[in-house]
Amino acid sequence: MQLGAFSISLTVKDIQKSKAFYEGLGFSDMGGSGSDGWVILKNGDTVIGLFQGMFEKNMLTFNPGWDQSAGKLDDFQDIRELQKDLKAKGYVFQAEADETTTGPASFVLVDPDGNPVLVDQHV
């Protein structure tokens, strides 16, 4: 199973303060401006997303079709295939991708400890 690039999506109270904190740890801008409630930061291969007012809880995020630099992969497992495989294994979804579509889509699982897992395909 190829889940794609991994990042952690953090829900923050003040995106500018959080951005400054992580920049102090050596992270740099990868996407977003913060003015629209989100920013993506990177340090080496580590990617974090900061989101203000968009999610209730921090979540693990996977992006099928992307490498760790958000570059499109030539070969990847489409999110709808991943969803079908997981359904066959008995996973229950909090939100599902529309299996009649192509291109960008997402689904959400919740792990046994209540942690959301977002699988979000952008290609």
C-alpha positions in Angstrom: 0.0 0.0 0.0 1.5 3.4 -1.1 0.1 6.2 1.1 2.4 8.8 -0.4 4.1 11.7 1.3 3.7 12.0 5.1 3.2 15.1 7.2 1.6 16.1 10.4 -1.3 18.6 10.3 -1.4 20.7 13.4 -4.4 22.8 14.5 -3.0 26.0 16.0 -4.5 29.0 17.9 -2.3 31.7 16.3 -0.8 30.7 12.9 1.8 33.5 12.9 3.1 32.7 16.4 3.2 29.0 15.5 4.9 29.7 12.2 7.6 31.8 13.9 8.1 29.0 16.5 8.7 26.4 13.8 10.8 28.7 11.7 13.0 29.1 14.8 13.5 25.3 14.8 14.7 25.5 11.2 11.5 25.0 9.2 11.0 27.1 6.1 8.0 28.0 3.9 6.8 25.3 1.5 3.3 26.6 0.7 0.5 28.8 1.9 0.7 32.3 3.3 -1.0 32.0 6.6 -3.5 34.7 5.7 -6.0 32.0 4.5 -5.6 29.9 7.7 -2.9 27.5 6.6 0.8 27.2 5.9 3.1 24.3 5.1 6.6 24.2 6.4 9.6 21.9 5.7 12.8 21.0 7.5 14.8 18.4 5.5 12.3 15.6 4.7 10.0 16.6 7.6 6.8 18.4 6.6 4.3 20.0 8.9 1.1 21.9 8.1 -0.2 24.6 10.4 -4.0 25.1 10.2 -6.0 27.7 12.1 -9.7 27.2 12.4 -9.9 24.3 9.9 -9.6 21.2 12.1 -10.6 20.2 15.6 -7.7 17.9 16.2 -4.1 17.4 15.0 -4.0 14.7 12.4 -1.6 12.5 10.4 -1.7 13.3 6.7 -0.7 11.3 3.7 -0.7 12.5 0.1 -0.8 9.8 -2.6 0.9 10.9 -5.8 3.3 13.3 -4.0 6.9 12.9 -2.9 8.1 14.7 0.3 8.6 17.9 -1.7 5.1 17.9 -3.1 6.4 16.8 -6.5 4.1 14.6 -8.5 5.1 10.9 -8.7 4.9 9.2 -12.0 3.6 6.0 -10.4 1.3 5.9 -7.4 -1.7 4.1 -6.0 -4.8 6.2 -6.6 -6.8 7.2 -3.5 -9.9 5.3 -4.7 -7.8 2.1 -4.9 -6.5 2.7 -1.4 -10.0 3.2 -0.1 -11.3 0.0 -1.7 -8.3 -2.0 -0.3 -9.0 -0.6 3.2 -12.7 -1.2 3.0 -11.9 -4.9 2.0 -9.8 -5.1 5.2 -12.8 -3.8 7.3 -11.7 -0.2 7.9 -14.5 2.3 8.8 -14.3 5.7 7.3 -15.2 9.1 8.9 -15.3 10.6 5.4 -14.9 8.9 2.0 -13.6 9.7 -1.5 -16.2 9.5 -4.2 -15.2 6.4 -6.1 -16.9 7.5 -9.3 -14.5 10.4 -9.8 -10.8 10.8 -10.8 -8.1 13.2 -9.7 -8.1 15.0 -6.3 -10.0 13.4 -3.5 -9.6 12.6 0.2 -10.8 10.2 2.9 -10.5 10.2 6.7 -10.0 7.3 9.1 -9.8 7.4 12.9 -7.2 5.2 14.6 -8.1 3.2 17.7 -7.0 6.1 20.0 -9.2 8.7 18.2 -6.4 10.2 16.1 -7.7 11.3 12.6 -5.8 10.1 9.6 -6.3 12.2 6.5 -5.4 10.7 3.1 -5.5 13.6 0.7 -4.7 13.2 -3.0 -4.0 16.5 -4.8 -3.2 15.0 -8.3 
